[in-house]
Amino acid sequence: MSSDLMYDLITKMNIKLNQLIVDNNYNLLCEEVQNYSRRLDKVLTHYNKVAGRKMCYSSQPVQLREMKKYLVK
């Protein structure tokens, strides 16, 4: 997965998390906020692993599928 796609995914998830926080009256202990925050943490952890090594284009489809499962529409 290219860096641009990763940035887009992380940005969208961060915006959604911010909106969830606002919708839940800034209650960071709300279950919905906690669950989505964990999902974002998983994506960021995966990104850090991938960014630590060279990305090859042949592995993009696998990485893309793996990352899309964290994005909630």
Secondary structure, DSSP 8 states (H G I E B T S, - for coil): --HHHHHHHHHHHHHHHHHHHHHTTT-TT-HHHHHHHHHHHHHHHHHHHHHTS---GGGHHHHHHHHHTT---
